[in-house]
Every structure is written in C-alpha cells, then in structure tokens.
Amino acid sequence: MRIILMGPPGVGKGTQAKNIVKKYGIVHLSTGDILRAEVGGNTELGIKAKTFMDAGSLVPDELLLDMMEGRLQQDDCKKGYLLDGFPRTIPQAEGLEKIVEKIGPKIDFVVSLTADEDELVKRLVLRGQESGRSDDTEEVIKERQQVYWKLTAPLLDFYQQRNLLHEVDGLGTIPEITDRILNVLE
C-alpha cells in the first residue's frame, strides 16, 4: 500500500502516520528524514542538498525528487510506504507521478486530515505551552497555516482529479481519527 498523508500543521499527521505504518507494516517516509540520511551519508545528492541547506535555502524540487526516487527503490519500500510531508507543491506531485510511473507501483491513497483552523491554533498553542516549543506561538502557527494553504492545498484538487483524495476529519481522539483513516484504506 502506497499512501500520501496530508494536512495542515497541528492536525496530527505524525501521530496518525505511526499508527498507519504499524497497522500495515509499511515504511514511514518524511522528506526531512530522507534529506538527513543523504546528508549524513555524504552521498552526492546529500552534498548538493547541504549547500542549499547551509545557505538557508530550500532544497530544489529536482534534487528532492532525485532523492525520493532513490529512496522509493529501496527494498523496504517494496511492501509499501507512507509519504509524510511530500509532496508539498504541484511540481513535486507531478515529479512524484513520473517517478511512480517509471518505478511503479502507483500511489493508492491520498489521505487529507482536515480540521477547523482555529481549533488547530488552540491545539498547537497548548502543545507549545506544555512542551516549551518556541515555534508554537499563535503568530508562528498562523503563518505556517497560511504557507500550507498557499502551497500545499492546491494538491487537494490535483489528487481529487485523480480520484485518489480522501478527506478525513482530524478532530477527535487519536483512536477515533485512526479508525476513520483505516475505514478509508480498507
């Protein structure tokens, strides 16, 4: 099973990703982890990515897609995977489509966790107060949400047109949300 998990900051993607990969025995892939592995492994792609990262720039899509293609061809991805935080933009989604057309199999599901934005702000501010995370202030959270909706939300239409998108209510208890996701996947 190949899944893309989407949703705005604070909706609980990380928690739900852990539950899904455990249930299906698939690998959880995040772009951050893949970037760190490439950089840490001092690979050719990692060295290129590090120059952008050290300059405080975003790693270009072409480089991210090259890393993703290599990662999706590794043995642990043969049974399936869950992509978390990728793709984030239409060009990345189009690039991913070309990769899976080339290496197969195609994406099975795109799950978008949804929630009221004001509720997410409250949730993240509370998390920041409890954990001491300095990036969980109301101002920073609202900025991250705006970035999400500007860059990533167009992917909802992209995947809706391909009949892959399944929107799932991301509010409730963790087990309730997991059950909703599993109902979509089964």
C-alpha positions as CSV (number, residue, x, y, z in Angstrom):
1,M,0.0,0.0,0.0
2,R,1.3,3.4,-1.0
3,I,-0.2,6.4,0.9
4,I,0.3,10.1,0.9
5,L,-0.7,11.8,4.2
6,M,-1.5,15.5,4.1
7,G,-2.9,18.1,6.4
8,P,-2.2,21.4,8.0
9,P,0.2,21.9,10.8
10,G,-1.1,20.5,14.1
11,V,-3.7,18.2,12.6
12,G,-1.8,15.1,14.0
13,K,-0.1,13.7,10.8
14,G,2.9,12.4,12.7
15,T,0.8,10.5,15.3
16,Q,-1.5,9.0,12.7
17,A,1.4,8.1,10.4
18,K,2.9,6.0,13.2
19,N,-0.5,4.2,13.6
20,I,-0.9,3.5,9.9
21,V,2.6,2.2,9.3
22,K,2.3,-0.1,12.3
23,K,-1.1,-1.5,11.1
24,Y,0.1,-2.2,7.6
25,G,3.8,-2.9,8.1
26,I,4.9,-0.3,5.7
27,V,7.7,2.3,5.9
28,H,7.1,5.9,7.0
29,L,9.0,8.3,4.8
30,S,9.4,12.0,5.5
31,T,11.5,14.4,3.4
32,G,13.3,15.6,6.5
33,D,14.5,12.1,7.3
34,I,15.5,11.4,3.7
35,L,17.4,14.7,3.5
36,R,19.2,14.0,6.8
37,A,20.1,10.4,5.6
38,E,21.5,11.7,2.3
39,V,23.5,14.5,4.0
40,G,24.6,12.2,6.8
41,G,25.7,9.6,4.4
42,N,27.7,12.1,2.5
43,T,26.1,11.0,-0.8
44,E,26.4,13.0,-4.0
45,L,22.8,14.2,-3.6
46,G,23.4,14.9,0.1
47,I,26.4,17.1,-0.6
48,K,24.4,19.1,-3.2
49,A,21.4,19.4,-0.8
50,K,23.7,20.5,2.1
51,T,25.0,23.5,0.1
52,F,21.4,24.8,-0.2
53,M,20.6,23.9,3.5
54,D,23.7,25.6,4.8
55,A,22.7,28.8,2.8
56,G,19.3,28.7,4.4
57,S,17.6,28.0,1.1
58,L,15.0,25.3,0.2
59,V,16.4,22.3,-1.5
60,P,15.2,22.5,-5.1
61,D,12.4,20.2,-6.2
62,E,14.7,18.4,-8.8
63,L,17.1,17.4,-6.0
64,L,14.3,16.3,-3.7
65,L,12.7,14.2,-6.4
66,D,16.1,12.5,-7.2
67,M,16.4,11.6,-3.5
68,M,12.8,10.4,-3.4
69,E,13.2,8.3,-6.5
70,G,16.3,6.6,-4.9
71,R,14.5,6.1,-1.6
72,L,11.4,4.6,-3.1
73,Q,13.5,2.0,-4.9
74,Q,15.0,0.6,-1.7
75,D,13.9,-2.8,-0.6
76,D,11.9,-1.7,2.5
77,C,9.6,0.3,0.2
78,K,8.5,-2.8,-1.8
79,K,5.7,-3.7,0.6
80,G,4.5,-0.1,0.7
81,Y,5.1,3.3,2.2
82,L,3.5,6.3,3.7
83,L,4.8,9.7,2.5
84,D,4.6,12.4,5.1
85,G,5.4,16.0,4.1
86,F,5.9,15.1,0.5
87,P,4.8,16.2,-2.0
88,R,4.2,19.8,-0.8
89,T,3.7,21.5,-4.2
90,I,2.1,20.7,-7.6
91,P,5.6,20.4,-9.3
92,Q,6.6,17.9,-6.6
93,A,3.4,16.0,-7.1
94,E,3.9,15.9,-10.9
95,G,7.5,14.8,-10.3
96,L,6.4,12.0,-8.0
97,E,3.8,10.9,-10.5
98,K,6.6,10.5,-13.1
99,I,8.7,8.6,-10.6
100,V,6.0,6.1,-9.7
101,E,5.1,5.7,-13.4
102,K,8.7,4.7,-14.0
103,I,9.4,2.5,-11.0
104,G,5.8,1.5,-10.1
105,P,3.5,0.8,-8.3
106,K,1.3,3.9,-8.3
107,I,0.0,5.8,-5.2
108,D,-3.1,4.0,-3.8
109,F,-4.5,6.7,-1.4
110,V,-4.1,10.3,-0.6
111,V,-5.5,11.0,2.9
112,S,-6.0,14.6,3.9
113,L,-6.7,15.2,7.5
114,T,-9.0,18.2,8.0
115,A,-9.7,20.4,11.0
116,D,-11.0,23.8,11.9
117,E,-8.1,26.2,11.7
118,D,-9.0,28.0,15.0
119,E,-9.1,24.6,16.7
120,L,-5.6,23.8,15.4
121,V,-4.2,27.1,16.6
122,K,-5.6,26.4,20.1
123,R,-4.2,22.8,20.0
124,L,-0.7,24.0,18.9
125,V,-0.5,26.9,21.3
126,L,-1.4,24.4,24.1
127,R,1.3,22.0,22.8
128,G,3.8,24.8,22.9
129,Q,3.0,25.7,26.4
130,E,3.2,22.1,27.6
131,S,6.4,21.2,25.7
132,G,8.2,24.5,25.7
133,R,8.4,24.6,21.9
134,S,9.2,28.1,20.9
135,D,7.7,27.7,17.4
136,D,4.2,27.0,18.7
137,T,3.2,30.6,19.2
138,E,-0.1,31.8,17.8
139,E,1.7,34.1,15.3
140,V,4.1,31.4,14.0
141,I,1.3,28.8,13.8
142,K,-1.0,31.1,11.7
143,E,2.0,31.8,9.4
144,R,2.6,28.1,9.0
145,Q,-1.0,27.5,8.2
146,Q,-1.0,30.3,5.6
147,V,2.0,28.7,4.0
148,Y,0.3,25.3,4.0
149,W,-2.9,26.6,2.4
150,K,-1.0,28.6,-0.2
151,L,1.5,25.9,-1.3
152,T,0.0,22.6,-0.4
153,A,-3.8,23.0,-0.5
154,P,-3.8,23.1,-4.4
155,L,-2.6,19.4,-4.1
156,L,-6.1,18.6,-2.9
157,D,-7.6,19.5,-6.3
158,F,-4.7,17.7,-8.0
159,Y,-5.4,14.4,-6.2
160,Q,-9.2,14.9,-6.3
161,Q,-8.9,15.0,-10.1
162,R,-7.1,11.7,-10.0
163,N,-9.7,10.1,-7.7
164,L,-7.1,9.4,-5.0
165,L,-8.1,12.0,-2.4
166,H,-9.9,11.0,0.8
167,E,-10.6,13.7,3.3
168,V,-10.8,12.6,6.9
169,D,-11.9,14.6,9.9
170,G,-8.8,15.2,12.0
171,L,-10.6,16.2,15.2
172,G,-11.4,13.8,18.0
173,T,-9.5,11.3,20.0
174,I,-6.4,9.6,18.4
175,P,-8.2,6.2,18.2
176,E,-11.3,7.8,16.6
177,I,-9.2,9.5,13.9
178,T,-7.1,6.3,13.3
179,D,-10.4,4.4,12.8
180,R,-11.6,6.9,10.3
181,I,-8.4,6.7,8.3
182,L,-8.4,2.8,8.4
183,N,-12.0,2.8,7.2
184,V,-10.9,4.8,4.1
185,L,-7.9,2.5,3.5
186,E,-9.8,-0.8,3.8
